[in-house]
Amino acid sequence: MSDAYLAFDLGAESGRAILGRSSGGVLALDEVRRFPNRPIRQNGSLYWDILHLWAEMRQALEAASGVRLASVGVDGWGVDYALIGERGNLLENPYHYRDVRNEGMMESVFERVSRERIYSVTGIQFLQINTLFQFYAACLLTPKVVDAAHALVTIPDLLNYWLGGRLCSEYTVATTTQFVDARSRTWARRLLEEIGLPTRVLMEIVQPGTVIGALRDDVSSPHAGTPVVVPACHDTGSAVAPVCAGGATAFISSGTWSLLGTEIEAPVITAKARDLNFTNEGGVCGTIRLLKNIGGLWLLQACRRVWEKEGAAADYEALLAAAADDRLAFRSLVDPDHHGFLNPASMPAQIAAYCRNTSQPEPSGPPACTRTILESLALKYRVVLEQLEEVTGRHVEQIRIVGGGSRNRLLNRFTAEATGRPVIAGPVEATALGNIALQMLATGAVRSLGDARAMIERSFPTERFEPSDTDRWDAQYRRFVDYLECTCA
């Protein structure tokens, strides 16, 4: 019986426990458990239900009790964090990045340290959800909780610690905090102290593919002693790890967020990159992922929740089939990154308001709204792709789409048509595969990341979408850019 690698992949909507087994140079996946990840509201604030996620992870370990594990590792979303007390206890439920306490915090930080100075050190794009601004809010609003903290760790770091690892910060997810010096790849302590943030809570940074401990007996007695490996703990880092996405290839990690960029060897920290709000996130094996966050399929997810409450049909496949009707083409376009779409009470109502404000017809019903979202995403991809070329000086010849959103064939087709580049879609389970690839590298099952990537390419088919009808999209692109300029103004 071959050893298996257990990857916990935690996203903003759900978590999964996935086993990976290799045989004859081919990798196979088996989903052990899937569970929802629902935030909770309490006293006007939005939190993650971290103890629910932990309970689900322990149940997944129990479900895999008959499997011999070679290692286990966790990846998850970035920017959110947990505070740990002196006895290793969790001081409070971690806040959700969409919580209202973040509002206005960027501006407050810039009163102390300029945007230019922060970017020159960290190379990270400015979003109000970044840990830098969240933790600044905590220092202002709950200083006694911060004073009691012994350690600040990201969500994947917390869960790796609970599994039996040591308290540390994995590099790829650490970079999402905007606390890391992009050049030295160490904590930017001097900058953080200038801002007024305590640096005593920062733990040692470790590289992806490091064994940080052994699974504790009281967590899972059948698997006690199993190595706990930190993969690329940031889910985007794991999603990009299993594919070649540098040189003339750009990647889109497609899910709740769309992250569009390319893999490079050193950070690009220039005035142009800063002004276009590109981010230099840590990658695997010494690489940097130069990318931008785009509002992604969050818009459609949020619409579906509203439609389901209203009793309207909101099945993904049915929505996409209806939205493929070309009679709905280009009626309305929106900027997926408009601030009003971050966490509205009703996403369909917010999209309708955007259209009214830009003198466009409001989408009439779920199919039309779905079409609006997908066309707008494809056009925003083109905007960011052209900016990426400008920042790197490289021409992008093809786009690799990975993650759950790579199953959205309509969006894949729109992306090829809007950008005029071939799109290669897959693998769907890129994040779990990247997690497993780094576990295999850490435990010596593969000699190099290149070997792991070759195994994944052999094991999981992709689909290619060629650009067509580009002239029609070119005309709509000019219109789309006008809306962006209008709403920015």
C-alpha positions in Angstrom: 0.0 0.0 0.0 1.5 3.4 -1.0 1.7 6.2 1.4 -0.8 9.1 1.1 -0.4 12.8 1.6 -3.3 14.6 3.3 -3.9 18.2 2.2 -6.3 20.4 4.0 -7.4 23.1 1.6 -9.4 25.9 3.2 -11.2 28.5 1.1 -13.5 31.4 1.9 -16.6 29.3 1.2 -15.6 25.7 2.1 -12.8 23.5 3.2 -11.7 20.1 1.9 -9.5 17.3 3.1 -7.9 15.5 0.1 -5.7 12.5 -0.1 -3.0 12.3 -2.8 -1.4 9.0 -3.8 1.3 8.4 -6.4 1.7 5.1 -8.3 3.6 4.5 -11.5 4.5 8.2 -11.9 0.8 9.2 -11.8 -0.9 11.1 -9.0 -4.5 10.4 -7.9 -6.7 12.4 -5.6 -9.5 11.2 -3.2 -11.7 13.7 -1.3 -12.1 12.6 2.2 -14.3 15.3 3.5 -15.8 18.6 2.4 -17.3 21.1 4.8 -18.7 24.6 4.7 -16.8 27.6 6.0 -19.5 30.1 7.2 -18.5 33.3 8.9 -20.4 34.3 12.1 -21.7 37.7 13.2 -21.5 38.7 16.9 -21.9 42.1 18.5 -21.8 43.8 15.0 -18.5 42.2 13.9 -17.8 39.4 11.4 -15.6 36.5 12.4 -14.4 33.1 11.1 -15.7 30.1 13.0 -12.2 28.7 13.5 -13.2 26.1 16.1 -15.8 24.6 13.6 -13.0 24.4 11.0 -10.7 22.7 13.5 -13.5 20.2 14.4 -14.0 19.4 10.8 -10.3 18.8 10.2 -10.2 16.4 13.2 -13.2 14.5 11.7 -11.4 14.3 8.4 -8.3 12.7 10.1 -10.7 10.2 11.8 -12.2 9.4 8.4 -8.7 8.7 7.1 -7.8 6.5 10.1 -7.3 3.4 7.8 -4.8 5.2 5.6 -1.1 5.3 6.2 -0.1 9.0 5.9 3.3 10.1 4.8 2.6 13.7 5.9 -0.1 16.3 6.4 -0.3 20.0 5.6 -2.7 23.0 5.5 -3.2 25.8 3.0 -5.8 28.5 3.3 -6.7 32.1 2.4 -4.4 34.9 3.3 -4.5 38.2 5.2 -6.6 37.0 8.2 -4.8 36.2 11.4 -5.2 34.8 14.9 -3.7 36.1 18.2 -2.2 33.5 20.6 -1.8 34.0 24.3 1.2 33.1 26.4 -0.2 29.6 27.2 -0.7 28.9 23.5 -4.4 29.7 23.8 -6.5 31.4 21.1 -7.4 34.9 22.5 -10.4 35.5 20.3 -12.1 34.3 17.1 -10.2 35.6 14.1 -11.9 38.5 12.4 -13.1 38.1 8.8 -11.3 40.3 6.2 -14.7 41.8 5.2 -15.4 43.1 8.7 -16.2 46.8 8.9 -13.4 47.6 11.4 -11.0 47.8 8.4 -12.8 50.8 6.9 -10.7 54.0 7.0 -7.6 52.2 8.4 -5.5 52.6 5.2 -5.9 56.3 5.4 -5.0 56.3 9.1 -1.8 54.3 8.5 -0.8 56.6 5.6 -0.9 59.6 8.0 1.9 57.9 9.9 3.9 56.3 7.0 3.4 57.1 3.3 2.1 54.7 0.8 5.3 55.0 -1.2 7.5 54.0 1.8 5.3 51.0 2.6 5.4 49.7 -1.0 9.1 50.4 -1.4 9.7 47.8 1.4 6.9 45.3 1.1 6.0 45.4 -2.6 2.5 44.4 -1.6 -0.7 45.9 -3.2 -2.9 48.1 -1.0 -6.2 46.5 0.0 -8.1 47.5 3.1 -8.3 43.7 3.9 -4.5 43.4 4.3 -3.3 42.2 7.8 -1.3 45.5 8.1 -4.6 47.5 8.2 -6.5 44.8 10.2 -3.9 44.7 12.9 -3.6 48.5 13.0 -7.4 48.5 13.6 -7.0 46.0 16.4 -4.3 48.1 18.1 -6.6 51.1 18.0 -9.9 49.4 18.9 -8.9 46.4 21.2 -5.4 47.3 22.6 -5.8 45.1 25.7 -6.3 42.0 23.5 -3.2 42.9 21.5 -1.2 43.5 24.7 -2.1 39.9 25.9 -0.9 38.4 22.6 2.3 36.3 22.6 2.1 35.5 18.8 0.3 36.6 15.7 -0.1 33.9 13.0 -2.1 33.5 9.9 -5.0 31.0 9.7 -3.0 28.2 8.1 -0.2 28.8 10.6 -2.6 28.4 13.4 -4.0 25.2 12.2 -0.6 23.7 11.4 0.4 24.6 15.0 -2.7 22.9 16.4 -1.9 19.8 14.4 1.4 19.5 16.2 3.7 21.9 14.5 5.6 24.7 16.1 4.5 28.3 16.2 6.0 29.8 13.0 5.0 31.7 9.9 5.2 30.1 6.5 6.7 32.5 4.0 4.1 32.6 1.2 1.2 33.4 3.5 3.4 35.7 5.6 3.8 37.9 2.6 0.1 38.5 2.4 0.2 40.3 5.7 2.2 43.2 4.2 4.6 42.8 7.1 7.5 41.2 5.0 10.4 43.0 3.4 10.1 41.7 -0.2 13.9 41.9 -0.9 15.3 40.3 2.3 12.3 38.0 2.8 12.3 38.8 6.5 9.9 40.7 8.7 10.0 44.5 8.0 10.4 45.3 11.7 11.6 48.8 11.3 8.7 49.8 9.0 6.2 48.1 11.3 7.5 50.0 14.3 7.3 53.3 12.4 3.6 52.5 11.8 3.2 51.7 15.5 2.6 47.9 15.3 4.2 45.6 17.9 6.8 43.3 16.3 7.3 41.1 19.4 4.3 39.0 18.2 6.0 37.9 15.0 7.2 34.3 14.7 10.1 32.8 12.8 9.5 32.7 9.0 10.0 29.2 7.4 10.0 28.3 3.8 7.4 26.1 2.0 8.3 22.5 2.0 9.5 22.5 5.7 8.7 19.8 8.2 7.7 21.8 11.3 6.7 19.0 13.7 4.7 15.7 14.1 1.0 15.1 14.5 0.0 15.1 18.1 -1.6 11.9 19.7 -4.5 13.9 21.2 -5.3 15.3 17.7 -5.4 11.9 16.0 -4.0 8.8 17.7 -4.1 6.7 14.4 -1.8 9.2 12.8 0.3 10.3 15.7 3.8 11.1 14.7 3.0 11.9 11.1 5.1 14.8 9.8 3.4 18.1 9.7 4.6 19.9 6.6 4.1 23.6 5.7 3.3 23.6 1.9 2.8 27.0 0.3 0.3 27.8 3.1 -1.3 30.6 1.1 -3.9 28.9 -1.1 -2.8 31.0 -4.2 0.8 29.9 -3.6 -0.3 26.3 -3.6 -2.6 26.8 -6.6 0.3 28.1 -8.7 2.9 25.7 -7.4 1.8 22.7 -9.6 2.0 24.4 -13.0 4.6 26.3 -15.0 3.3 29.9 -14.9 6.3 32.1 -15.7 8.0 33.5 -18.9 5.4 34.0 -21.6 2.6 32.4 -19.5 0.3 34.3 -17.1 -1.8 32.5 -14.5 -5.3 33.1 -13.2 -6.1 31.4 -9.9 -9.9 31.5 -10.3 -12.3 31.2 -7.4 -13.9 33.6 -4.9 -11.1 35.9 -5.9 -9.3 35.9 -9.3 -5.6 36.4 -8.9 -3.8 37.2 -12.2 -0.1 37.3 -12.5 3.1 35.6 -13.4 6.0 33.8 -11.7 9.3 35.7 -11.5 12.6 35.3 -9.7 12.8 38.7 -7.9 10.2 41.3 -6.8 9.3 44.2 -9.1 9.1 47.2 -6.9 8.8 50.2 -9.1 6.6 53.3 -9.2 4.7 51.9 -12.1 4.0 48.6 -10.2 3.0 50.6 -7.1 0.7 52.9 -9.0 -1.0 50.0 -10.8 -1.3 48.2 -7.4 0.6 45.0 -8.2 1.6 42.8 -5.4 4.8 40.7 -5.0 3.7 37.6 -3.0 6.1 34.9 -1.9 6.2 31.8 -4.1 7.7 28.4 -3.8 11.4 27.4 -4.4 12.6 31.1 -4.2 10.1 32.5 -6.7 7.8 35.6 -6.5 4.3 35.8 -7.7 3.7 39.2 -9.3 -0.1 39.6 -9.4 -3.2 41.6 -8.8 -6.3 40.6 -6.9 -9.5 40.8 -8.9 -13.1 40.6 -7.5 -13.5 37.1 -9.0 -16.5 34.8 -8.7 -17.4 36.3 -5.3 -19.9 38.5 -7.2 -21.7 35.5 -8.6 -21.5 33.6 -5.3 -23.0 36.6 -3.4 -25.8 36.9 -6.1 -26.6 33.2 -5.8 -27.2 33.6 -2.0 -29.7 36.4 -2.6 -31.5 34.5 -5.4 -31.7 31.3 -3.3 -33.4 33.3 -0.5 -35.8 34.8 -3.0 -36.7 31.3 -4.3 -35.1 31.9 -7.7 -33.3 29.1 -9.5 -29.6 29.5 -8.7 -27.9 26.3 -9.7 -24.5 27.1 -11.2 -24.9 24.9 -14.3 -28.4 26.2 -15.1 -27.2 29.8 -14.6 -24.2 29.4 -16.9 -26.3 27.6 -19.6 -28.8 30.5 -19.5 -26.1 33.1 -19.5 -24.5 31.6 -22.7 -27.5 33.0 -24.7 -25.9 35.6 -27.0 -29.0 37.7 -26.9 -27.7 38.8 -23.4 -24.3 39.9 -24.7 -22.8 43.1 -23.5 -26.0 44.7 -22.2 -24.3 45.9 -19.0 -20.7 45.9 -17.7 -19.4 46.5 -14.2 -16.0 46.9 -12.5 -15.6 43.7 -10.4 -13.3 45.6 -8.1 -15.6 48.6 -7.4 -15.7 49.2 -3.6 -19.4 48.7 -3.5 -19.0 45.0 -4.3 -16.8 44.2 -1.3 -19.6 43.1 1.0 -23.0 44.6 0.0 -26.3 43.6 1.7 -27.6 42.6 -1.8 -25.1 42.0 -4.6 -27.8 42.0 -7.4 -29.1 45.4 -6.0 -25.5 46.7 -5.9 -24.9 45.6 -9.5 -28.1 47.3 -10.5 -27.1 50.5 -8.7 -23.7 50.5 -10.5 -25.5 50.1 -13.9 -27.8 53.0 -13.1 -24.9 55.2 -12.1 -23.1 54.5 -15.4 -26.3 55.0 -17.5 -26.6 51.3 -18.4 -29.7 49.1 -18.3 -30.0 47.0 -15.1 -29.6 43.3 -15.7 -33.1 41.7 -15.8 -33.0 38.5 -13.9 -30.3 36.0 -12.8 -29.1 34.9 -16.4 -28.5 38.5 -17.5 -26.8 39.3 -14.2 -24.6 36.2 -14.5 -23.7 37.3 -18.1 -22.8 40.8 -16.9 -20.5 39.4 -14.2 -18.6 36.9 -16.5 -18.2 39.4 -19.3 -16.9 42.0 -16.9 -14.5 39.6 -15.3 -13.1 38.7 -18.7 -12.6 42.3 -19.6 -11.0 43.1 -16.3 -8.6 40.3 -16.9 -7.5 42.0 -20.1 -7.0 45.3 -18.3 -4.7 43.6 -15.7 -3.0 41.4 -18.3 -2.0 44.5 -20.3 -0.8 46.2 -17.1 1.2 43.1 -16.2 3.0 43.2 -19.6 3.7 46.9 -19.0 5.2 46.3 -15.5 7.3 43.2 -16.5 8.2 44.2 -20.1 7.2 40.7 -21.1 4.6 39.7 -23.7 2.1 37.2 -22.4 1.4 34.5 -25.1 -1.0 32.3 -23.1 -3.0 32.2 -19.9 -3.2 29.2 -17.5 -6.4 29.2 -15.4 -6.3 27.0 -12.3 -8.6 26.3 -9.4 -12.3 25.8 -9.1 -13.1 28.6 -11.5 -11.3 26.7 -14.3 -14.5 24.6 -14.6 -16.4 27.6 -15.7 -16.1 27.0 -19.4 -18.2 30.1 -20.3 -15.8 32.4 -18.4 -12.8 30.5 -19.9 -14.1 31.2 -23.4 -14.9 34.8 -22.6 -11.3 35.2 -21.2 -9.7 33.9 -24.4 -11.9 36.1 -26.6 -11.5 39.2 -24.4 -7.7 38.9 -24.1 -6.9 37.5 -27.5 -4.8 34.8 -25.9 -5.2 31.0 -25.8 -6.5 29.8 -22.4 -5.4 26.5 -20.9 -7.8 25.5 -18.1 -6.9 23.1 -15.3 -6.2 21.5 -13.1 -9.3 22.2 -11.0 -7.8 20.9 -7.8 -4.6 23.0 -8.3 -4.5 24.2 -4.7 -4.7 20.7 -3.2 -2.2 19.5 -5.8 0.3 22.2 -4.9 -0.1 21.4 -1.3 0.6 17.7 -1.9 3.5 18.5 -4.3 5.3 20.4 -1.5 4.6 17.6 0.9 6.1 15.1 -1.5 9.1 17.4 -1.9 9.6 17.8 1.8 9.4 14.0 2.5 11.7 13.1 -0.4 9.1 11.4 -2.6 10.1 13.6 -5.5 13.5 15.1 -6.2 12.4 18.5 -7.4 9.4 20.7 -8.0 9.9 20.1 -11.7 9.4 16.4 -11.1 6.2 17.0 -9.2 4.9 19.4 -11.9 5.6 16.8 -14.6 3.7 14.1 -12.6 0.7 16.5 -12.2 0.7 17.3 -15.9 0.6 13.6 -16.7 -2.2 13.0 -14.2 -4.7 15.7 -14.8 -6.0 16.7 -18.3 -6.5 20.3 -19.3 -8.8 22.0 -21.8 -7.7 24.7 -24.3 -9.8 27.6 -25.5 -8.7 29.5 -28.5 -9.5 33.2 -29.0 -12.2 34.1 -31.6 -14.5 37.0 -32.3 -11.9 39.3 -30.9 -13.0 42.4 -32.9 -16.4 42.4 -31.1 -14.6 42.2 -27.7 -12.2 45.0 -28.7 -15.1 47.4 -29.1 -16.6 46.4 -25.7 -13.2 46.7 -24.1 -13.0 50.4 -24.9 -16.5 50.9 -23.4 -15.5 48.9 -20.3 -12.4 51.1 -19.8 -14.6 54.2 -20.0 -16.7 52.8 -17.1 -13.6 52.2 -15.1 -12.4 55.7 -15.6 -15.9 57.1 -14.9 -16.4 55.2 -11.6 -12.8 56.0 -10.5 -13.4 59.7 -11.1 
